Amino acid sequence: MAYTTVTRTGLGGNLGKSLGSALFGIILFLGSFALLWFNEGRAVRRAQDLEEGASTAISVDASALEAANEGKLIHTSGRATTDEQLQDDAFGVSAQVLKLKRKVEMYQWKERSEKKTRKRVGGGSETTTSYSYHEVWAEERINSSAFENPGYDNPMLPISSQTQVAETVELGAFTLSSGLVGSINAWSKLPPPVEAGALPAAIADRARSTTDGWFVGDPQNPMIGDLRIGFEVVEPTDVSVLAQQVGNHLSPYKTSSGGTLEELKLGTLSLEAMVQILQDENTMLTWLLRFGGFLMMAIGLAMLFSPLVALGDIIPFVGSLVGAGVMLFAGVVSIGLSLLTISAAWIFYRPLVGIPLALVAVAGLVFVVRKGGQARAAKAAQG
């Protein structure tokens, strides 16, 4: 059942909010330059590290440990295994695996909200917020005390999820670092044991065994607070590693630029294939952060003009026109400034690429300024 609230704000209140938005916009606007600059430096350093790895790494047989490779960057492939038996005593589950996870989900309430704002003549506004409540399965308890409608309560979890990781994971003659083990995430479901041990007292009286684990409550008619409990494992699996040989350990390798190489990918991959995957990941991350920096800049710049939009809202359709114009202006200017920032970073890190990019960005800004001037001149001539 939906729960609705209506909030009315006058011109003064909206102006106050717009000033707060403008201040936050300044932070976003300035932060976008830092993000874009940092990202370009990060991308270049990562590319240099991978180039160094591709040219200096030695591919070796994981089954043989050669003292001559001590301290060197090596690439090797094989099966990651362990002699350890991981176990969850509370449920009588055990397996000789790399990782063992108990996954506990609770059936609980989740709040969703939808806002609709209507502008009023004179600069005021009316905001209608509708809250709805839905049952969902979630590992973490949703804090129901923060719900707008206090009639929906989520109980505390009587038992929680947990993950165990084998302390020693080997790849042939080598032992993987904790960082490398952390990258092995080929999870699969583990069927529950035929005969479980004594279950935790908090759930023993209501728990029942299922094909996937245990269910606390009625599986056919779940109620708020019911639990479903299952287990997942990372079994011994084939991996490829790029890291430094230190004794019989595979550890982070320090590159000449100050970065590190400690990479693991699932499957049996050649050095060339592994480096290509890492380079593709670096490219993808670089473009995602570039887009994120552009969005930060555009949103921040638009928020700087929030007071102007708020004043325009004295006549609602005027405010809408001003808002649309501000968004268009912010988008166009942010494209140019983002390109300038990226090119400046490339001039600093890689001049041969950065200088042409800067020329393109400057040309784009000049084009926008000239078009704006021509439009104003034409309007003045018509007047």
C-alpha positions in Angstrom: 0.0 0.0 0.0 1.4 3.4 -1.0 2.1 6.1 1.5 2.1 9.7 0.2 3.5 13.0 1.5 3.1 16.4 0.0 5.6 19.2 0.6 5.1 22.8 -0.5 8.0 25.2 -0.8 7.9 28.9 -1.5 10.2 31.1 -3.6 12.5 31.8 -0.6 12.9 28.1 0.2 13.6 27.2 -3.4 16.2 30.0 -3.7 17.9 28.7 -0.5 18.0 25.2 -1.9 19.4 26.5 -5.2 22.2 28.3 -3.4 23.1 25.0 -1.7 23.0 23.3 -5.0 25.2 25.9 -6.5 27.8 25.4 -3.8 27.7 21.6 -4.3 28.0 22.3 -8.0 31.3 24.1 -7.5 32.6 21.1 -5.7 31.5 18.7 -8.5 32.8 21.1 -11.1 36.3 21.4 -9.6 36.4 17.7 -8.6 35.8 16.7 -12.2 39.1 18.3 -13.3 40.9 16.3 -10.6 39.2 13.1 -11.6 40.0 13.6 -15.3 43.6 14.5 -14.7 44.1 11.6 -12.2 42.5 9.2 -14.7 44.8 10.1 -17.5 47.9 9.7 -15.3 46.6 6.4 -14.0 45.9 5.1 -17.5 49.4 6.0 -18.8 51.1 4.5 -15.8 49.1 1.3 -16.1 49.8 1.1 -19.8 53.5 1.5 -19.1 53.4 -1.2 -16.4 51.8 -3.6 -18.8 54.2 -2.8 -21.6 57.1 -3.5 -19.2 55.4 -6.7 -18.1 54.9 -7.9 -21.7 58.6 -7.2 -22.6 60.3 -8.5 -19.4 58.1 -11.3 -18.1 59.4 -14.9 -18.4 56.9 -17.7 -19.1 57.8 -20.7 -16.9 56.4 -24.1 -16.0 54.5 -24.0 -12.8 55.6 -27.4 -11.8 59.3 -26.5 -11.6 60.9 -23.9 -9.3 64.0 -22.3 -10.9 66.3 -20.3 -8.6 67.6 -18.3 -11.6 64.2 -16.6 -11.8 64.4 -15.3 -8.2 63.1 -11.7 -8.1 62.0 -11.7 -11.7 58.6 -11.1 -13.2 57.2 -14.5 -14.4 54.1 -15.7 -16.1 52.8 -19.2 -15.5 49.6 -21.2 -15.7 48.3 -24.2 -13.9 45.7 -25.5 -11.4 45.3 -23.6 -8.2 44.8 -26.1 -5.4 44.8 -26.4 -1.6 45.2 -29.2 1.0 43.0 -27.4 3.5 39.5 -28.5 4.4 37.2 -25.6 4.9 34.2 -26.2 7.1 31.2 -24.5 8.6 30.6 -26.2 11.9 27.2 -24.6 12.5 25.8 -26.5 9.5 28.1 -29.4 9.2 29.4 -28.3 5.8 33.0 -29.0 4.8 34.9 -29.2 1.5 38.5 -29.1 0.2 38.1 -25.9 -1.7 39.8 -22.5 -2.2 36.8 -20.6 -0.7 33.6 -21.5 1.2 30.8 -19.1 1.6 27.7 -19.4 3.7 25.0 -17.2 2.0 22.2 -16.1 4.3 19.3 -14.1 2.8 16.3 -12.7 4.7 12.9 -12.0 3.4 12.3 -8.3 4.3 10.7 -5.0 3.4 12.3 -2.6 1.0 11.1 1.0 0.6 10.8 2.6 -2.8 10.0 6.3 -3.4 8.8 8.3 -6.4 8.8 12.1 -6.5 6.8 14.4 -8.7 7.3 18.1 -8.5 4.9 20.7 -9.8 6.0 24.3 -10.3 3.7 27.0 -9.1 3.3 30.6 -10.3 5.4 32.9 -8.1 8.5 30.6 -7.8 7.0 28.1 -5.4 6.7 24.3 -5.9 4.7 21.3 -4.7 6.4 17.9 -4.3 4.4 14.8 -4.0 6.4 11.7 -2.8 4.9 8.3 -3.0 6.4 5.5 -0.9 5.7 1.9 -1.6 6.9 -1.2 0.3 7.9 -4.5 -1.3 9.2 -7.9 0.0 12.7 -8.8 -1.2 15.4 -11.3 -0.4 18.6 -9.6 0.7 21.8 -10.7 2.5 22.1 -7.4 4.4 19.4 -6.3 6.8 17.6 -3.2 5.4 17.3 -0.6 8.1 13.5 -0.2 8.4 13.8 2.5 11.1 14.6 4.9 8.3 11.4 4.2 6.5 8.9 7.0 6.0 6.1 4.8 7.1 7.0 3.2 10.4 4.5 0.3 9.9 7.0 -1.9 8.1 9.6 -3.5 10.4 12.5 -5.8 9.5 13.8 -8.1 12.3 17.5 -8.6 13.0 19.3 -11.4 11.3 19.7 -14.3 13.7 22.7 -15.6 11.6 24.7 -13.9 8.9 26.7 -14.7 5.8 30.4 -15.5 6.1 33.2 -16.4 3.7 36.3 -18.6 4.5 39.4 -18.6 2.4 42.1 -21.2 2.4 45.3 -19.9 4.0 47.6 -21.7 1.5 46.7 -21.9 -2.2 49.3 -23.5 -4.5 50.0 -23.3 -8.2 52.3 -26.2 -8.9 55.5 -25.4 -7.0 54.4 -21.9 -6.2 52.2 -20.4 -3.4 49.8 -17.7 -4.3 49.7 -14.4 -2.4 46.5 -13.4 -0.7 45.9 -10.8 -3.4 46.1 -13.4 -6.1 43.8 -15.8 -4.2 41.3 -12.9 -3.8 41.0 -12.7 -7.6 39.8 -16.3 -7.9 36.0 -15.9 -7.9 34.6 -18.8 -9.9 31.8 -19.5 -7.5 29.5 -22.5 -7.8 26.7 -23.9 -5.6 27.6 -26.6 -3.0 24.8 -29.1 -2.3 24.0 -29.4 1.4 25.2 -32.6 3.2 22.8 -35.5 3.5 23.1 -35.4 7.2 23.6 -32.0 8.8 25.0 -31.4 12.2 23.2 -29.6 15.0 21.9 -26.3 13.6 22.3 -23.0 15.4 19.8 -22.7 18.2 18.3 -19.5 16.8 16.9 -21.3 13.8 16.9 -25.0 14.6 13.2 -25.2 15.5 12.1 -23.7 12.1 14.8 -24.8 9.7 14.1 -27.4 7.1 16.4 -28.9 4.5 15.9 -28.1 0.8 17.8 -29.1 -2.4 19.7 -25.8 -2.2 20.4 -25.7 1.6 18.1 -24.7 4.4 14.9 -22.7 4.6 13.8 -21.1 7.9 10.0 -20.7 7.6 7.6 -22.0 4.9 9.2 -22.1 1.4 5.7 -22.0 -0.2 4.6 -19.0 1.7 7.5 -16.9 2.9 7.0 -14.3 5.7 9.0 -11.3 6.7 12.0 -12.6 8.7 12.2 -16.0 7.0 15.7 -17.1 5.8 17.1 -19.1 3.0 20.6 -20.5 3.6 22.9 -21.9 1.0 26.6 -22.6 0.4 28.9 -21.6 -2.5 32.5 -22.7 -3.1 35.4 -21.8 -5.3 36.8 -25.2 -6.3 40.4 -25.8 -7.5 40.6 -24.3 -11.0 43.0 -23.4 -13.8 44.5 -19.9 -13.6 47.2 -17.8 -15.3 49.4 -15.6 -13.2 51.7 -12.6 -13.8 53.7 -11.8 -10.7 57.2 -11.8 -9.1 58.9 -15.0 -8.0 60.1 -14.6 -4.4 61.3 -17.9 -3.1 58.4 -20.2 -3.8 55.8 -17.4 -3.5 54.2 -15.4 -6.3 54.1 -11.8 -5.0 53.6 -8.2 -6.3 56.2 -7.1 -8.8 57.4 -3.5 -8.6 57.7 -1.8 -12.0 60.3 0.8 -13.0 57.5 3.5 -13.0 56.6 2.6 -9.4 53.5 0.6 -10.2 52.8 -3.1 -9.4 52.0 -6.1 -11.4 50.2 -8.9 -9.5 47.6 -10.3 -12.0 45.5 -13.4 -12.1 43.0 -14.5 -14.8 40.9 -17.7 -14.9 41.9 -20.3 -17.5 45.1 -21.2 -19.2 46.3 -18.1 -21.1 49.6 -17.2 -22.9 51.5 -14.1 -21.7 50.4 -12.2 -24.8 46.7 -13.1 -24.3 46.8 -12.2 -20.6 48.5 -8.8 -21.3 45.9 -8.1 -24.0 43.1 -8.7 -21.6 44.7 -6.4 -19.0 45.2 -3.7 -21.6 41.6 -4.0 -22.7 40.4 -3.6 -19.1 42.6 -0.6 -18.7 41.1 1.0 -21.8 37.6 0.3 -20.6 38.2 1.7 -17.1 39.8 4.8 -18.7 36.8 5.6 -20.8 34.4 4.9 -18.0 36.2 7.4 -15.8 36.4 9.9 -18.6 32.6 9.7 -19.0 32.2 10.0 -15.2 34.4 13.1 -15.2 32.4 14.7 -18.0 29.1 13.9 -16.2 30.5 15.4 -12.9 31.5 18.5 -14.8 28.2 18.9 -16.7 26.1 18.3 -13.6 28.2 20.6 -11.5 28.1 23.4 -14.1 24.4 23.1 -14.4 24.0 23.2 -10.6 26.0 26.5 -10.6 23.1 28.1 -12.4 20.4 26.7 -10.0 19.6 30.2 -8.6 19.0 31.5 -12.1 16.6 28.7 -12.8 14.8 29.2 -9.5 14.3 32.9 -10.3 13.0 31.9 -13.8 10.5 29.6 -12.1 8.5 32.6 -10.9 6.8 32.0 -14.3 7.0 28.2 -14.6 7.4 27.8 -18.3 10.2 30.5 -18.3 12.0 28.4 -15.6 11.7 25.3 -17.8 13.2 27.2 -20.8 16.0 28.5 -18.6 16.7 25.0 -17.2 16.8 23.5 -20.7 19.2 26.2 -21.9 21.4 25.7 -18.8 21.6 22.0 -19.4 22.5 22.5 -23.1 25.2 25.1 -22.2 26.6 22.9 -19.5 26.8 19.9 -21.8 28.5 21.7 -24.6 31.0 23.6 -22.4 31.8 20.4 -20.4 32.7 18.5 -23.6 35.2 21.2 -24.5 36.6 21.6 -21.0 36.8 17.8 -20.6 38.8 17.5 -23.8 41.1 20.4 -22.8 41.7 18.7 -19.4 42.4 15.3 -21.0 44.7 16.8 -23.6 46.6 18.9 -20.9 47.1 15.7 -19.0 48.3 13.9 -22.2 50.6 16.9 -23.0 52.1 16.3 -19.5 52.3 12.5 -19.8 52.5 11.9 -23.6 53.0 15.2 -25.6 52.8 13.6 -29.1 49.2 12.6 -28.4 48.2 15.4 -26.2 49.0 18.4 -28.4 46.7 17.3 -31.3 43.9 16.6 -28.9 44.3 20.0 -27.3 44.0 21.7 -30.8 40.7 19.8 -31.4 39.3 20.9 -28.0 40.3 24.5 -28.6 38.8 24.5 -32.1 35.5 23.1 -30.6 35.3 25.9 -28.0 36.1 28.5 -30.6 33.3 27.2 -32.8 30.8 27.3 -30.0 31.8 30.9 -29.0 31.6 32.1 -32.7 28.2 30.4 -33.2 26.9 32.1 -30.1 28.2 35.5 -31.2 26.7 35.1 -34.7 23.3 34.2 -33.2 23.4 37.3 -30.9 24.4 39.5 -33.8 21.6 38.1 -36.0 19.1 38.7 -33.2 20.3 42.2 -32.7 20.0 42.9 -36.4 16.5 41.7 -36.5 15.6 43.9 -33.5 
